[in-house]
Amino acid sequence: MRGIAEKQEIPYYHLDILEEPEIASYFEVLTVPAVMVYHCGQEALRQARFIGHKQINELLEKLPQDDEPVDYDQLFN
Protein backbone atom coordinates (compact mmCIF):
# COMPACT_ATOMS: atom_id res chain seq x y z
CA MET A 1 0.00 0.00 0.00
CA ARG A 2 2.81 2.39 0.81
CA GLY A 3 4.15 2.03 -2.74
CA ILE A 4 0.76 2.85 -4.26
CA ALA A 5 0.41 5.91 -2.02
CA GLU A 6 3.89 7.14 -2.87
CA LYS A 7 3.28 6.64 -6.60
CA GLN A 8 0.02 8.61 -6.36
CA GLU A 9 1.73 11.21 -4.10
CA ILE A 10 -0.89 10.96 -1.38
CA PRO A 11 -0.51 10.69 2.40
CA TYR A 12 -0.27 7.17 3.79
CA TYR A 13 -0.78 6.18 7.41
CA HIS A 14 -0.10 2.75 8.88
CA LEU A 15 -1.89 2.27 12.19
CA ASP A 16 -1.52 -0.74 14.50
CA ILE A 17 -4.89 -1.37 16.13
CA LEU A 18 -3.32 -3.71 18.68
CA GLU A 19 -1.25 -0.82 20.00
CA GLU A 20 -4.10 1.70 19.66
CA PRO A 21 -7.47 -0.13 19.90
CA GLU A 22 -9.40 3.14 20.10
CA ILE A 23 -8.49 3.72 16.44
CA ALA A 24 -10.16 0.44 15.46
CA SER A 25 -13.26 1.51 17.33
CA TYR A 26 -13.28 5.00 15.79
CA PHE A 27 -13.02 3.64 12.24
CA GLU A 28 -15.16 0.55 12.96
CA VAL A 29 -12.41 -1.84 11.85
CA LEU A 30 -13.47 -5.39 12.69
CA THR A 31 -10.78 -7.40 10.87
CA VAL A 32 -7.22 -6.88 9.68
CA PRO A 33 -5.66 -5.93 7.47
CA ALA A 34 -7.97 -3.09 6.54
CA VAL A 35 -7.42 -0.35 4.00
CA MET A 36 -9.47 2.81 3.94
CA VAL A 37 -9.21 5.53 1.33
CA TYR A 38 -10.53 8.98 2.14
CA HIS A 39 -11.10 11.68 -0.45
CA CYS A 40 -12.31 15.19 0.35
CA GLY A 41 -13.08 14.12 3.92
CA GLN A 42 -15.28 11.20 2.88
CA GLU A 43 -14.57 7.48 2.88
CA ALA A 44 -14.17 6.51 -0.78
CA LEU A 45 -13.15 2.88 -0.30
CA ARG A 46 -12.83 0.29 2.44
CA GLN A 47 -11.37 -3.16 2.01
CA ALA A 48 -10.56 -5.69 4.68
CA ARG A 49 -8.87 -9.05 4.91
CA PHE A 50 -8.26 -9.56 1.16
CA ILE A 51 -6.92 -6.32 -0.30
CA GLY A 52 -7.34 -5.66 -4.02
CA HIS A 53 -4.27 -3.56 -4.82
CA LYS A 54 -5.26 -3.21 -8.46
CA GLN A 55 -8.74 -1.96 -7.55
CA ILE A 56 -7.31 0.54 -5.06
CA ASN A 57 -4.76 1.82 -7.57
CA GLU A 58 -7.46 2.23 -10.24
CA LEU A 59 -9.69 4.17 -7.82
CA LEU A 60 -6.84 6.48 -6.83
CA GLU A 61 -6.10 7.23 -10.48
CA LYS A 62 -9.76 8.17 -11.09
CA LEU A 63 -10.19 10.45 -8.09
CA PRO A 64 -9.98 14.15 -8.98
CA GLN A 65 -6.90 15.96 -7.78
CA ASP A 66 -7.43 18.70 -5.23
CA ASP A 67 -5.39 21.88 -5.34
CA GLU A 68 -5.78 22.44 -1.60
CA PRO A 69 -3.92 20.10 0.77
CA VAL A 70 -6.07 18.27 3.31
CA ASP A 71 -5.29 18.78 7.00
CA TYR A 72 -5.58 15.16 8.15
CA ASP A 73 -4.98 16.06 11.80
CA GLN A 74 -8.05 18.30 11.69
CA LEU A 75 -10.04 15.76 9.67
CA PHE A 76 -9.53 12.88 12.13
CA ASN A 77 -9.47 14.79 15.44
C-alpha contacts under 8 A as a table, 3 or more apart, distances in Angstrom:
res1	aa1	res2	aa2	distance
1	M	4	I	5.18
1	M	5	A	6.26
1	M	53	H	7.36
2	R	5	A	5.12
2	R	6	E	6.11
2	R	12	Y	6.42
3	G	6	E	5.12
3	G	7	K	6.07
4	I	7	K	5.11
4	I	8	Q	6.17
4	I	57	N	6.52
5	A	8	Q	5.13
5	A	9	E	5.85
5	A	10	I	5.26
5	A	11	P	6.57
5	A	12	Y	5.98
6	E	9	E	4.77
6	E	10	I	6.30
6	E	11	P	7.73
6	E	12	Y	7.86
7	K	10	I	7.95
8	Q	60	L	7.20
8	Q	61	E	7.51
15	L	20	E	7.82
15	L	23	I	7.99
16	D	19	E	5.51
16	D	20	E	6.26
17	I	20	E	4.74
17	I	21	P	4.73
17	I	22	E	7.51
17	I	23	I	6.24
17	I	24	A	5.62
18	L	21	P	5.62
20	E	23	I	5.81
20	E	24	A	7.48
21	P	24	A	5.22
21	P	25	S	6.54
22	E	25	S	5.03
22	E	26	Y	6.09
23	I	26	Y	5.00
23	I	27	F	6.18
24	A	27	F	5.36
24	A	28	E	5.59
24	A	29	V	4.83
24	A	30	L	7.25
25	S	28	E	4.86
25	S	29	V	6.48
26	Y	29	V	7.94
29	V	32	V	7.55
29	V	34	A	7.03
31	T	34	A	6.72
31	T	48	A	6.42
31	T	49	R	6.47
32	V	48	A	6.13
32	V	49	R	5.50
33	P	48	A	5.64
33	P	49	R	5.15
33	P	50	F	7.73
33	P	51	I	7.88
34	A	46	R	7.21
34	A	47	Q	5.66
34	A	48	A	4.11
34	A	49	R	6.24
34	A	51	I	7.63
35	V	45	L	7.86
35	V	46	R	5.67
35	V	47	Q	5.24
35	V	48	A	6.23
35	V	51	I	7.37
36	M	43	E	6.99
36	M	44	A	7.62
36	M	45	L	5.62
36	M	46	R	4.46
36	M	47	Q	6.56
37	V	43	E	5.91
37	V	44	A	5.48
37	V	45	L	5.02
37	V	46	R	6.46
38	Y	41	G	6.01
38	Y	42	Q	5.29
38	Y	43	E	4.37
38	Y	44	A	5.28
38	Y	45	L	7.08
39	H	42	Q	5.37
39	H	43	E	6.39
39	H	44	A	6.02
39	H	63	L	7.79
40	C	70	V	7.56
41	G	75	L	6.71
43	E	46	R	7.41
45	L	56	I	7.89
47	Q	50	F	7.16
47	Q	51	I	5.92
47	Q	52	G	7.68
48	A	51	I	6.20
52	G	55	Q	5.30
52	G	56	I	6.29
53	H	56	I	5.11
53	H	57	N	6.06
54	K	57	N	5.13
54	K	58	E	6.14
55	Q	58	E	5.14
55	Q	59	L	6.20
56	I	59	L	5.14
56	I	60	L	6.22
57	N	60	L	5.16
57	N	61	E	6.29
58	E	61	E	5.18
58	E	62	K	6.42
59	L	62	K	5.17
59	L	63	L	6.31
60	L	63	L	5.34
66	D	69	P	7.08
70	V	75	L	7.91
71	D	74	Q	5.47
71	D	75	L	6.23
72	Y	75	L	4.75
72	Y	76	F	6.05
73	D	76	F	5.57
73	D	77	N	5.92
74	Q	77	N	5.32
